[in-house]
């Protein structure tokens, strides 16, 4: 503490010779607000998953990660190839799946979708067949409509998260594949949080799939489908065939999603 006081006093004395104004424009401790930029090595090997979990609970670190999409992709690739590529088969893989999804959602606008989708489910907006425009209007946050690149990054993150939740849900569902949880989530997990985010990711995946597989739109690439979704959501001219696509993600939801809901003790309205 005495050393900090000495440094602060020295700074005040130096600035005093140059006038008072610079003193109030200088933040001696500003650098302390900015965490160092993480690297893949921070999250690799023993203790790496725990370190990533801690960092994803730090808004400053999440902001730092979000500024480097290539690093996020590198970490995701590591998690997938190391833990998830051959499926989830235990607590460590399950932890990696949850972190993979959280990393994708928290470094994009994906996490902002969580409350929107949950509210839309509760008020009935997502139950029953709806057209694409109605669904998008119910769930897309304004921040994601700033430009096409922001929207595409959010959707891509949700699709990535959906892949991770599917692997996790298949493990939780167990050998019977009946939508009833046979295996628990890893210790320390928040089942309700996992279930909500899985619903969000599943909803977006269903929207994209509906466009890609629609006979009138085919053949269309996933990237082009996402562009069309952005145009519809932002009220811009789009392929008019989009107006005839209806989606009901929850008529027959996949059993892996039902298993994640089951382990959380929740049910779709």
N, C-alpha and C positions, 0 to 999 in steps of 0.2 A: 504493500500500500504506500509506503514512504517513497518508493521509486516512482510510482505513478504520480504522486503529488509533485515530485521534483521535476518530472518531465512536463507536467501541466504548467507548473510555475515558470519553467524555462520558456515554454511557448508563449506565455503571456508577456514575459519580459521582452522577448524578441519582437513580438508584434506591436508592443507599446511604442517602440521606436519608429514604427512605420505608420502610426496613426491608429485610431480606435476602430475604424470601419472594418479592416481585415479581421479583427478579433471576432466579430460577430458573423463573419462569412466563413469561418474556418471551424470544421468539426473535428476536434482532436481524436474522437473515438469513432468516427464514421466507419473506419475500416472494420471495426468489430462487428458491424451489422451484416457483413457479407461473408458467408462461409466459403471455404475453399471449394473450387470446382471439383466434384467427385470424379473418380476414374473407375474403370471396370475392376481394377485390382482391389478397390475398396470393398467390393461385393463378391469377390471370388474366394473359393476355398472355405476352410473352416471359419465359422462365424460370419461369413459373408451375407447370408440370408438375414440374420439378426441385425446386422449393420444396415442393410437396405431397409428393413422394416422400421428401424429407428429414424432413418433419414426421411422416409416417406411421411413421417409424422411431424417433420419440421417444415413449415411453410417456406422458410428461407432456402432450404436445400432443394425443395421441390421446385421453387422458382429458378434456382440455379440449373437444375436438371432440364427444366422445360426450355431453357435458352439454348440447349445443345441437343437438338433432335437426333443427331447422328450418335451421340453417346447413349441416349435412351434406347435407340435401335440396337446398339451394341450390347447393352445390358440385357435387353429382351432376348436377343439371339443367344446369349450365354445361358440365360435361365431355361430357354426352350431346349437347347441342345444338351444341356447338362441334366435337366430334371424332367422335362415334360415331353420330349420327342417320342418316347416309348410309352407314354401314359403315366398316370399317377398311381403309385403303388404303396404309399405310406405317408407318414407325417411330413417328412422333409420335402417330398414331391408336392404334397398338398400346400405346404407353406410357400413353396416356389410359385405355384399356380396363383395363389392369392396375391402375392407380391407382384407377379407379372401383370396381372390385371390392374392392380392399384397403380403401378408405375405408368401404365398406358393411360389410365383415366385421369390421374392427378396431374399429368404433364400436358394435358389437352383440356378442351372444354367438356370432355366426357363426364367428369364428375358433376358438373353443373346440371347434367341431364337427370341425375338420380331423383331429386325431389320432384322434378317435373313429371317424370314417368310414374312415380308412385302416386302423386296427386291425380294424374289422369286415370290411373287404374281405380282409385278409390271413387272418383266421380263418374266412372263408367265410360270415359272417353275411349279407352282402349279395349273395352269388352264389347264384342260384336263387330261385325264387318264395317270397316270405314275406308273411305278413299284416302289416297296418299296425302293429299293436301290437308285434310282434316287431322290426320294423325300427326303430321309434322307441326302443324300449328299448335297442337296440344302439348308438345314436348320440347321443341327446339328452343334453347335460350337465345336471346338476341345477340349475345356476345359471339355466338358461333356463326352468325350471318354477316359478320363484318366483311368477309370476302370468301371466295371459293376455296382458297388454300386453307383458311382456318377451319371451315366446315369439313373439308376433306380430311384434314388431320384429326378432327374429332371423330369422324366416322371410322377412319382407319384404326384409331385407338380403341373404339368400341368393338370393332370386329376382332382385333387382337385379343381384347379382354374376353370376348365370347369364346374364342378358341381355348383360352386357359380355363374358363369356367366349365366348358364342356368336358375337358379332361378331368377336372376336379369332380364334376358331377357324376361322371361315369364311375369313378372310384367310390364316391359316397353311395351311389345307387347299388353297387355290388353286383354279384353274379346273377341275381334274379332279374335285373333290369326292369323293374316294375314301378319305378318312381318312388319307392319307399326306401328311406335311408337305411343302409346296412352297416356303413362305416362312418365314424365320426370325422368332423373336421379336425385339423391339427390343434394341439393344445394352445390356448391363448387366442384362438380365432374368435371373431364376432359373427356368429351365424346370421343374425339379422342384416348386418352390413353386407355380407357376402350375398345373401339372397336378393337384397334390393339391387345391388350392382349387377348381379347376374341377369335379373329381369330387364334392366336397362340395356345391357349389351345384347341380350336375346332379341329385344324389340327392334333395335337397329339392324341386327343381322337379318331379321325377318323382312324388314322394309327393303333392304338391298336385294335380298333373294327374290322378293316379289317382282322387282323391276327386271332383274337379270333373267328370270325364268318366264316372264310374261311373253306369250306368243307374238303379240303385236310389236314388242320391243326387240325381240331376238332377230339377229344376234347382237348382243351388246356386252361390252366389257364391264367389269365391276367398276373401274375408274369412271367410265362414262355414265354408269348408273348413278354413281355418287354425284356427278356433276348435274344430272337431271334432277336429283333430289334437292340439291342446293337451289336450282332455278325455281323449282316449285315452292320451296320453303321461303324464298326471298321475293316471291311474287313477280318473277321475271319470265319472259317468253321461254317456253319449253316445248318439248315434244308433246303434242296433244294426246298421244296414246297414254301418257302418264295419268291423264284425268280419269281414265276408265279402270285403273288398277285399284282393287280393293284388297285390304289386308286384315286378317284377324289372327294375330300371333298366338292367341290363347284358346282357340277352339280345341286343339289337340297339341298342347305343348310337349316338347321332348321329355322323356322320362328322366334324363339327367338333370334338367331344370327342376322338375318336380321333386327330385331327391334333395336338391339343395334347399328348396322351400320346406320340405318335410323336416330336414335336420334342424331348420330354424324354427319349426313349429308354426309356420304361416301357410296360408292358402290363398290362391287367386280368388278375387271377388266373383 
